[in-house]
C-alpha cells in the first residue's frame, strides 16, 4: 500500500519537517535511496553545487530556488545516513552551525567592537586560530579549483592583515609578474626556454591578477565564467552563420570568420 505523502506546510519549520519525513520514507522504501552512501552522494552534491552556481550567474530565480532545494535534500540525506551509524544527526548539524555562528560573531553576541567588514573578517580568523586551527590557510580545501583556491587564500591572508595597502601596489606587482613571464620567452633560442620556470611565472602572473581583482571588488571566478559564456555565445553564432552560408569553419580563413565574429558582438 502506498505511503501517505506529507502535506505542504505553510511555515519554515513545518516545511523542513516535511522534508525530513520524506527523506525517512525514501531511505526505508526506495531501492535507490536505500543504497546511497556518503561517498556515492559526494559527486552528485558537487554537480548540484555547480548547477546552483550556473543558475545564479544566469539570474534565473526559479532555477536558483530549485537548485537550493536539491542541495537541501543532499544535506538532509547525509545527516540521515550518519544518524544510522549514530555518528551525528540533523539536529546536531543544525545546532553545530548555530553554535559556530554565535561563537564567531562576538560583535553580535558578545562585547567585541567592529567598525567595518574587514574588522569582522579579521576577528573571524583570529577566533578560528583560538579554536585550534594551526594555520589561517588551513580551512582552504585542497580540492578547490585553482582559481577559486587562490582567491580564498588571498582573502584569508587579508583577514589577518597580510595585504597590500592600495591597488596601485597590487597593479605594480601584476606588471612585474607579467614582465618576468615575458622574459622567460623573450630569448633568441626557443630551445633554451625553461618551460617549468615559465609555468611558474605564469602562475605568479595569474595569482597577482586574481589579487588585483579581489582588491577592486571583482570576483575572478565569476568574471572568467561570464567571459566563457560570452565566448561560447559568439562562437556558436559564428558556427550558425557559417552553416547558413553553406560553409564549414575549417574551410574558412580567419578574416572570413572574423566578419561573423564582429556581427556576434552586436547581437
HUUR-V465867 format. One record per backbone hydrogen bond with DSSP energy under -0.5 kcal/mol. NH is the residue of the N-H (numbers start at 1). CO is the residue of the C=O. E is the energy in kcal/mol with one decimal. If there is no record, write none. Layout:
[[NH;CO;E] [NH;CO;E]]
//
This chain:
[[5;3;-0.6] [15;11;-2.5] [16;12;-2.5] [17;13;-2.2] [18;14;-2.0] [19;15;-1.9] [20;16;-2.2] [21;17;-2.2] [22;18;-2.4] [23;19;-2.5] [24;20;-2.2] [25;21;-2.3] [26;22;-2.8] [27;23;-2.6] [28;24;-1.7] [29;25;-1.8] [30;26;-2.5] [31;29;-0.5] [34;30;-2.5] [35;31;-0.8] [35;32;-0.8] [36;32;-0.7] [36;33;-0.7] [41;37;-1.7] [42;38;-1.0] [43;39;-0.6] [45;41;-2.4] [46;42;-2.0] [47;43;-1.9] [48;44;-2.5] [49;45;-2.2] [50;46;-2.0] [51;47;-2.0] [52;48;-2.1] [53;49;-2.2] [54;50;-2.5] [55;51;-2.1] [56;52;-2.3] [57;53;-2.3] [58;54;-1.9] [59;55;-0.7] [59;56;-0.8] [60;55;-1.9] [61;59;-1.0] [64;60;-2.4] [65;61;-2.4] [66;62;-1.9] [67;63;-2.7] [68;64;-2.4] [69;65;-1.6] [70;66;-1.9] [71;67;-2.3] [72;68;-2.5] [73;69;-2.2] [74;70;-1.7] [75;71;-2.2] [76;72;-2.2] [77;73;-2.6] [78;74;-2.7] [79;75;-1.8] [80;76;-2.4] [81;77;-2.4] [82;78;-2.3] [83;79;-1.9] [84;80;-1.0] [84;81;-0.7] [85;81;-0.5] [85;82;-1.0] [86;83;-1.0] [87;82;-2.3] [88;82;-0.5] [93;89;-2.1] [94;90;-2.5] [95;91;-2.6] [96;92;-2.2] [97;93;-2.0] [98;94;-2.0] [99;95;-2.7] [100;96;-2.2] [101;97;-2.4] [102;98;-2.2] [103;99;-2.7] [104;100;-2.2] [105;101;-0.7] [105;102;-0.7] [108;105;-2.0] [109;105;-2.6] [110;106;-1.2] [112;106;-1.2] [120;116;-1.5] [121;117;-2.2] [122;118;-2.5] [123;119;-2.4] [124;120;-2.3] [125;121;-2.2] [126;122;-2.1] [127;123;-2.3] [128;124;-2.0] [129;125;-1.8] [130;126;-1.7] [131;127;-1.6] [132;129;-1.2] [133;128;-1.9] [138;135;-1.4] [139;136;-0.6] [140;137;-1.6] [141;139;-0.7] [144;141;-1.3] [149;145;-2.9] [150;146;-2.5] [151;147;-1.7] [152;148;-2.3] [153;149;-2.8] [154;150;-2.2] [155;151;-2.2] [156;152;-2.4] [157;153;-2.2] [158;154;-2.3] [159;155;-1.5] [160;156;-0.5] [160;157;-1.1] [161;158;-2.1] [162;157;-2.2] [163;161;-1.4] [169;166;-0.7] [170;166;-1.2] [171;167;-2.7] [172;168;-2.1] [173;169;-1.5] [174;170;-1.9] [175;171;-2.4] [176;172;-2.0] [177;173;-2.6] [178;174;-2.4] [179;175;-2.2] [180;176;-2.1] [181;177;-2.1] [182;178;-2.5] [183;179;-2.5] [184;180;-1.0] [185;181;-0.7] [185;182;-1.1] [186;182;-1.5] [187;185;-1.9] [190;188;-0.8] [192;189;-1.9] [193;190;-1.6] [195;193;-1.0] [198;194;-2.5] [199;195;-2.5] [200;196;-1.9] [201;197;-2.3] [202;198;-2.4] [203;199;-2.3] [204;200;-2.1] [205;201;-2.1] [206;202;-2.5] [207;203;-2.6] [208;204;-2.2] [209;205;-2.2] [210;206;-2.6] [211;207;-1.9] [212;208;-2.1] [213;209;-2.5] [214;210;-2.3] [215;211;-2.0] [216;212;-1.7] [217;214;-1.2] [218;213;-3.2] [220;218;-0.8] [223;219;-2.6] [224;220;-2.5] [225;221;-2.3] [226;222;-2.4] [227;223;-1.8] [228;224;-2.6] [229;225;-2.4] [230;226;-2.2] [231;227;-2.7] [232;228;-2.6] [233;229;-2.5] [234;230;-2.2] [235;231;-3.0] [236;232;-2.6] [237;233;-1.5] [238;234;-2.2] [239;235;-2.4] [240;236;-2.2] [241;237;-2.7] [242;238;-2.2] [243;239;-2.1] [244;240;-2.2] [245;241;-1.4] [246;243;-1.9] [247;242;-3.0] [251;248;-1.9] [252;248;-0.5] [252;249;-1.5] [257;253;-2.1] [258;254;-2.3] [259;255;-1.0] [260;256;-1.0] [261;257;-2.1] [262;258;-2.4] [263;259;-1.5] [264;260;-2.3] [265;261;-1.4] [266;262;-0.6] [266;263;-1.3] [267;263;-0.6] [267;264;-0.9]]
//
